[in-house]
Amino acid sequence: MPTLSKACRNRYCRNRATSADGWCDECREKYAPKNDARESPSERGYDRAWRRLRELKLSASPLCERCKAKGLVVPANVVHHRDHDQHNNAWRNLESLCRVCHEVEHGRDRRHRCHK
């Protein structure tokens, strides 16, 4: 394969990219994102029974429980497992949350803080 004229995507690497993805062979192995196949939602425990339970929980508790505790009225659109075990579908383990609170809970969205 011919060497491309671009530098490697790793800014600390002095090698040239060896393919169209912009990585040299050495850095691709170390740093390039892997395309590991993720299990389907049903394989992870989110099947038809879960979808029914989720709808029941959201209809019983349509407001975000964490925002409600702060005196805010925010609609819930996510059902969260409090113990982070997706197979523990006990009613007391489920919590209705808004998307922002759920992302903050899992540390995926640090730009937003929960509704103030």
N, C-alpha and C positions, 0 to 999 in steps of 0.2 A: 504494500500500500504506500503510495507516495506521501511524503511529509507535507503537511499544509504549511502555509506561510504564517499562520496566526500563532500567537503564543498560547501556552496552556492556560486553561481557565483558572488554575490555581495561581494566584498572583505572586506567590513566593517561589514558584517553579520556573526554571530557566529553559525548560524543554519546549519544543514546538508541539502543537496539537497534531495527533496522528489520525484523527477522524473528524467527521462533521460535527460531533457533539462538543468539540472544543477542548477535550482532555488529552493529555499525553497518556501513554500506556500505563506508566507508573502511578500517576495521580488518579486515573480512572478506577483502578483497583482499590485505592485508599479512600477516595472522597466522593466519587460520583454516586448519585442516588441509585439504589438498587430497585429493580422492578419486581419485588417479591409480591406474589399474588396474595391478596387478602381474602380471608374466608368471606362467603356471602353472609348477609344479615341473618338468614335463617340458620346457617351453620354456626353462627355466633350466639344463637338463642333467641333471635328476634323473629319469631314465626307468627303464624296467624293467631295463636293463643295470646302471644305478647301484644299484638296489635289490638286485640279485643280488650285486654286488661289495661292497656295504655289509654284507650278511649274511655273506659269506665273511670279511671283515675282522673283524667282531665275533665270529664263531665261532673264528677263529684267534687273536684277541687280545681275550678277553672282559673284561679288566680295564682300567680307565683307565690309560693309559701314564704320565701325569704323576703321578697319585697313587701308582702302583706305584713310580716313581722315588723317592718320598718315604717308601716303606716302608708305604704304606696299601693296603688291599684294598677297592677301590670298583668295582662293576660299570660297564662302559662301555655307553652307549646311543646314542652319537653317533659318526659317523666324520667326522673333520675333515681338510680339505685343508691341509697344512702351508704351501704357498705361496699359499693363498687363491685358487687358480685352479680353479674347479669343473669345468673340462674336463680337467685334468691328473689322470687317474685311475691314475697309476703307483703300484704297490704301496708303494714307499718314500715316496711323497708323502702317504699316508694314515695317520692316527693315530686310534686308538680313545680316546675321551674320555668322561668322565661329563658330564652336563648342566652342572654347575657350572663345570667347567674350560672347557667350550666357551663358555659365556656370558662368563666372565672373559676368555678369549682374544679375543673379539670386542668386549669393552668394553660389553656390553649389561647386565650385572648387577654393579653396583658395590657393592651391599649385601653380597654374599658374597665372601669370599676363597676361594681354592681350599682344599680340605680340609687342615687343619693337622696 
